[in-house]
Amino acid sequence: MAVVRDLRVLLRFEGFRRLLTVRLLSQGADGVYQVALATYVVFSPEKQTSAAAIASAMAVLLLPYSLIGPFAGVLLDRWRRRQVFLYGNLLRALLAAATAVLMVSHVPDWLFYVSALCVTAVNRFVLAGLSAALPRVVDDERLVLANSLSPTAGTLAATAGGGLAFVVRLLVADTDATVVLLGAALYLCAALASLRMAPELLGPDLASTRSRLATALAGTARDLRAALRHLAAPQRRKAVRALLAMTLMRFCYGALTVLLLMLCRYALSSTPDDGLRLLGLALGVSGAGFFVAAVVTPWAAGRLGPGRWIAVCAAAAAVLEPALGLPFTTAPMMAAAFVLGLTTQGAKIATDTIVQFSVDDGFRGRIFSVYDVLFNVAFVGAAAMAALVLPPDGRSVTLVVTVAVIYSAVAAAMAHFERRKVSHH
């Protein structure tokens, strides 16, 4: 297979191998932790979950990224990225263990959410750092390939971690706290794996890391303005368009995620455990879509260009998601999950590549943090919309059609910009 050959090429780079190990362990732990949170909030037998409750949980866990994200970017451009992976994963291991204790202590829900928020807040530093560090471990010629395989491998690791969490929860342990402790152990392994890289390997350059922490925080607004000016330059308009397109596609992804959770919990299953099994199957099928995206995107983006590939992904989702989703039955919904995984990850790989090629290394940390903020605000906004639209069992023609319209608009806009670019040349 071409993807195996491509991976062998990248694995010749020692730095890439070690960075990939950290990514796989870290995102695998994310998958375990996130599934444990989902089962605790959505599938606990004693909880009567609603779309509004899911939206509230997402808002508590994700909206604070709007505040954390800019600081993450500023600090990532000043801190050794290797140290971020080491101390970030150590901190997450400790905080995840604290979450497990809170789950079995019957404390108020807000304490649980604060603990979970702290774990996922550190995640912003780690994920943004992984994206910003990638150009430091591969050459320019293979950056598109690395952007295809590395984040997708991380997503597959998160999916595998989620699958492991489902197995442990359904077959081994009867409490979500045990699953959270498994995630804590994987975070610890990710921290230890980062020690195999030299502190200076992943950058940024020493000149941008000398300022003290207080100075870095005090200059956040100025640095962000500089990063936004950098992004707003005429030669980077393609990156801005890709970011906006991906943000809208992320909105669609969030809305469909809430719909899927509600369908699995109520419409398509008779018990919480049955719903949990169905959700696990859907996540596995979506993970297969991520894998296919990793295989197809290097070829497709190479032939069409990353911008046109984003348009193709959005157009495919616009046609296939309503066709498969509107029956609200199990088999078509699984097919829709595959399509959603393929199109979302395919567009994300192309967007990552456009952004990385368009911005300078000294700005990557900040711009990828802004990228993350856009992602999370879009996801929470989608969850809020879903809470307003979804009926108790999750069957909503209005939501599916609305999402299809947004996908269509993204496809049309990206195709228009790509045609205009060709006519100007």
N, C-alpha and C positions, 0 to 999 in steps of 0.2 A: 504493500500500500504506500501511496505517495506520502501520507501523513507520517508513517513510520520512518521513511527515508528522511523526510524533512526534520523530524525530531532527532534522528541520529546526527544530522549535520549540526544542529544547535547544541546537542549534548557534548560536542567536541570542545565547546567553550566551558572551561572549568567554572568560571564565575557564574555563567548561566545555570549550570547544573546545581550549584549550591543555592542560588537565588530561587530556582524552581522548587527545591526541596523545602525551603522556608515557606514558599507560597502554598505548596500542597498541604503541608502540616497545618499551617495557619488557617487556610480556608476550609480544610477538612474539619477543624475544630469549630469554625464558624457554623458549618452545616449541622454539626451535632448540637451546638448551643441553640441555634435558631429553631430547630425542630423541637427541642425540649421546651422552649418558650411557647411555641405554637400549640403544642399538645396541652401545656398547662393552662393557657388562656382560652383556647378554642374547644379542646376535646375532653376536658375534665368532665366526668359524668355529673358532678354536682353543679356545673355552671350551665346556664341557659344563654348561650352566646348569641349575639346579634351582630349585624353588619356595623352598627354604631359602636359596639364594644370593640370590635376588631379595629375600626378606624381610630378610636381613642387610644388603643394600645400602640398603634403605629405612630400616631402623633407624638405620644410621650417618648417613644424610643427613637424617632427619626427627626422630628422638627428641631431639637436642640443642635443637630448638626449644622443648621444654618448659622449658629453662633460659633461652633467649634471649627467648622471647615476652614474659614479664612485663617484662623490661628494655626491650624494644622499645616496649611501651605506655607505660611511665613516661617514656621519653625522647621519644616522639612527642608527649606532652602538654606538653613543655618546649621542644622544638626546632622551628624553623621547618620546616614540612612541605616547602616548596619546596626547602630546603637538603638535606633527606633524599633527595629525588629526584635532586638534582644530584650530591652526593657519593656517594650509594649506588650510582648507576649508573656513575659513574667508577670506583669501587672494584671493582664487578663486572666491568667491562671488563678491568681489569688482572688480576683473579684468574682470569677465564675464559681469558685468554691464557696464564697460568701452567698451567692445566689442560691446554691443548693441548700445551705443552712436555712435561709429565709423561707424556702419552699416548704420545708417540713416543720417550720416553727409557727405557722398560722399567724403571721404578722399581717398588718394592714397592707392592702394591695400597693399603696404608694411606695412603701419601702422596697417591695419586690421590683417595682418599675425603676426606682432610682438605681438599684444594684445592676439591673439589666442595662439601663442607660449607660452606666459607667463602662461596662464591658464593650458595648457597641460603639461608644465614643472613641475609645482607644483604637477600635477597628478602622476609623477614618485615617488615622496616622499610618497604620500598617498598609492598608490597601493603596492609599495615595503614594506612599513610599515605594511600594512594589512597582507601580506603573512608572514613577519618575526614575527609578533605578535601572529599568530595563535597558535603555540605550547605553548604559555604562558597561554592560557585560556581553553585548553583541555588536558587530560592525553594522554600518549603515545599510549595506547590501542585504542583510538578513533581518533588518528591524521589522519589516512587514510580516515576515514569517514568524518571528518571535512574538509579535503582537497577536498573531492568530493563535499560536499554540499555547503560550504561557498563560494568559488570562483564562483561556478556555479550559486548560488543564486545571487551573484553580477552581473554576466553576464546577468542573466534573468532580474535583476533590470535595467541594462543598456538597454536591449532590450525593457522593458516596458517603460522606459524613452524615448527611441527613438520613440516608438509607440505613446506615449502621445504627443511628439513633432510633429509628423505627423498630429495627430488629431487637435491640436491647430493651426498648420500652414494651414491646408486645410479647416477647418470648422469654426475656431474662429477668427484668426488674418490673415491679409494679408501681414505681414512683418516678416522676420526672426528675427528681433530685439526683438519682443515680446517673441518669443520662447527662445531666449538667456536669457532674464530676468527671465523666469520661471526656467531655469537652475540655475541662480544666487540664487534664493530663495531656491532651494533644497540644494545647497552648504551651505547656511546659516543654514538650518535645520541639516545637517550633523555635522557642527561645534558644534551646541548646543547639539546634541545627545552625542558627545564625552565627554561632561562635566559630564555625568553620571558614568564615570569610574575614579578611582583614578589615579593620574599622574604616580605612580610607578607600576601600575598593569601590563602593557604590556612590561616592561623592556625597554632597556637592563639593566643588573645589574649596580648598582651605580658605581662600580669601573671603568666601561668603559665609564661613562658619565662625569667624573670630569674634563677632559681636556678642555681648553678654545677653542673657535671657531677657532681662528687663529692657534693654535697648531694643531687642527684637520685638517684644510685645508692644512697646511704645511706638514703634514704627510700623505697626500692622496696617493702619489705614493708608499711609504713604506707599507702602510696598504693594498693597492691593491695587491702588490707583495706577501704579507703574505697570503691574501685571495686566490690568484691564486695558491700559493704553497699548501695551505690547500686543495684546490680543486684537485690539480694534484697528491695528494698522492695516492698510489696504491689502497687503500681501497675505494677511491672515483671515480674510473674509470667508474663505472656504472652511476654515476651522470653526468660525462662529456659526455658519450655517449647519455644519455637521452637529455641533453641540445642541443647537436648538431642535434639530430633527430628532436627535437621540433623546432629548428631554421629553418631547411629545410622545415618542414611542415608549419611554419609561412610564409616562402617565397611563397609557393604554395597558401596559403590563401590570401596573398596580391595580387598576380597576378590575382586570380579569382575574388577578390573584385573589382579591376579596370575593368575587363571584364564585371562583372555584372552591375556596374554603367553605362558603355557605352551602354550596351544592353538596360537597362531600359530607358536611356535618348533618344536613337535614334531608335534602331532596333525593340523594342517590344512595342513602344508607339508612339502616334502621337503628343502629346503635353507635355510640361514640367510637368504639373500637373498630367497627366496620368502616366508619368514616375515616379513621386514621389510616387503615390499610389502603383505602381508595386514594387518599391524598398521597401516601407513599408511592403508589403505582404511578400517579400523575407526575410526581416529581421525577421519578425514574425515567418516564417517557420524555419529559421535558429535557432532562439531562442528555438523552440520546440526541435530541435536537441540537443541543449545544455542541456535541461531538461532531455531528454532521456539518455544522457551521464551521468548525475548525478545519474540516477536510476540504470543504467547498470554497470558503472565502478567499484563501490565497490565490486560487486559480481565477475565481470570478472577479475579485477586485483587480487582479492583474490584467484581465481581459477588458473589463468595463471601466475600471477606475473606481476608487473607493466611494466617491460621491454617487455614481450611478448604481453601485451595488446597494447603497443605503436605500435608494429609490426603489430598486427591485424588491428588497426585503419588505419595505413598507407596503408596496403594491400587493405582494403575495399575502401578507397578513390581512390587508383590506378585503381581499376576495375570500380567503379560506377561513378566517376566524368566524364570520357570521354563518358561512355555509356549514361549518362543523359544529359551531356553538349553539345555534338556535334550536336544534332538536332537544337540548338539555337532557341527553341520555348518555350513558357511560361510555360506550365505544367511540362515538363522534367526539366526545369531550376529551378523551385520551389523544385522539388524532390532533385536536386543536392544541393541546398542551405541547405536542411535538412541534407543530408549526410555530407556536409562540417561542419555544426555545430556539429553534433554527433562525427565525427572522430577527429576534431580539439580539442574540449573540452575534449573528452575522453583521448586523448594523453596528454593534458596539465595537467589534474588531476593526471595522473600517473607520469608525470615529476616532478610536484610540490612535490609529495610524496617522490620520490626518492631523490630529492635534500634536502628536509627537514630532512629526516632520515640520510643523509650522512654527513651533515655539522654541526658543533658546533654552539650553539646559538650566540656566540660572532661574528661569521662570516656571519650569515644569511642575515643581511641587505646588506652587500657588495655584496654577491653572487647573491641575488635576483635582485640587481640593475644591475649587469653584465648580468643577465638573461634578464632584460628589454631592455638593450642596444642591445643585440643580436636580440631580437624580432623586435625592431624598424629598425635596419639596414637591416634586412632581408625583412621587409615589404616595405621599401623605395626602396631597390634593385629590388624587384618584380615589384613595380610600374614603375621603370625605364625600366625594360625589357618589360613590357606591353606597355609602350609608344612607344617603338621601333617596336613592333610586331603588335599591334592592328590596324586594319583599322578603318576608321571614325565611322562605325556603331557598332564596337565591335566584329563582328563575326571573330574569328581567330582559325582555326583548329590547327595551329602551337602551339599556347599558351596552348590550352587544352591538346594536346599530350605531350608537354614538361613537364607540371605539372604532368601528369600521370607517366612519366618516373621517375621524382624525387621522387614521392610517392613510386614507386616500389623499387627504390634504398634504401630508408629509411627502408621499410619493410624487404628487403633482409638482410641489414646490421644488423638490430636489431635482426632478427631471428637467424642469424649466431652467434652473440655474446651470445645470450641466450643458443643456443645449445652447444657452446664451454664451457660456464660456467657449464652446467650440466655434460659434459664429464669430466671436471676437478674434479668434485665432485665424 
